[in-house]
Amino acid sequence: VKQTRKLLQASQSVFAAFLGVSVRTIQVWECGTSKPSKIARRFMDEIRIRPDYWRERLRDSIVKM
């Protein structure tokens, strides 16, 4: 999770908002206390395949907020 978040160059709070989960959820995923859901893992797989595309999407979503 942390490596995927770093690919997007996002803070935990920004990454959490992007995935639609809480910051606490990101924290427990990153420390290994809990595992992401199947859909969250699948989405992070997509991010790792095309990080530049998702970095752009993340920037667009922040600008629109």
C-alpha positions in Angstrom: 0.0 0.0 0.0 2.7 2.4 1.0 4.7 1.8 -2.2 1.6 2.4 -4.3 0.9 5.6 -2.4 4.5 6.7 -3.0 4.1 6.0 -6.7 1.3 8.7 -6.7 3.4 11.0 -4.6 0.4 11.3 -2.3 0.1 11.8 1.5 -2.0 9.3 3.4 -4.9 11.7 3.6 -4.9 12.4 -0.1 -4.5 8.7 -0.9 -7.3 7.8 1.5 -9.7 10.3 -0.2 -8.7 9.0 -3.6 -9.5 5.5 -2.6 -12.6 6.4 -0.7 -11.4 5.1 2.6 -10.4 6.8 5.9 -6.8 7.8 6.8 -6.9 5.3 9.6 -7.6 2.6 7.1 -4.6 3.6 5.1 -2.5 3.5 8.3 -3.6 0.0 9.3 -3.0 -1.2 5.7 0.5 0.3 5.7 1.5 -1.2 9.1 0.1 -4.6 8.1 -2.6 -4.7 10.8 -5.3 -5.3 8.2 -5.3 -6.1 4.5 -7.1 -4.0 1.8 -10.3 -5.4 0.3 -10.1 -7.3 -3.0 -11.4 -4.2 -4.8 -8.9 -1.9 -3.2 -6.1 -4.3 -4.1 -7.3 -4.5 -7.6 -7.4 -0.7 -7.9 -3.9 -0.5 -6.5 -2.8 -3.1 -9.1 -4.1 -0.7 -11.8 -2.2 2.2 -10.2 1.0 0.2 -10.2 0.5 -0.7 -13.9 0.0 2.9 -15.0 1.2 5.2 -12.3 1.6 8.3 -14.5 -2.1 8.0 -15.6 -3.3 7.7 -12.1 -1.0 10.5 -10.8 -2.7 12.8 -13.4 -6.2 11.6 -12.4 -5.3 12.3 -8.7 -4.0 15.8 -9.6 -7.3 16.5 -11.6 -9.4 15.3 -8.6 -7.5 17.6 -6.2 -7.9 20.6 -8.5 -11.7 20.0 -8.8 -12.1 19.9 -5.0 
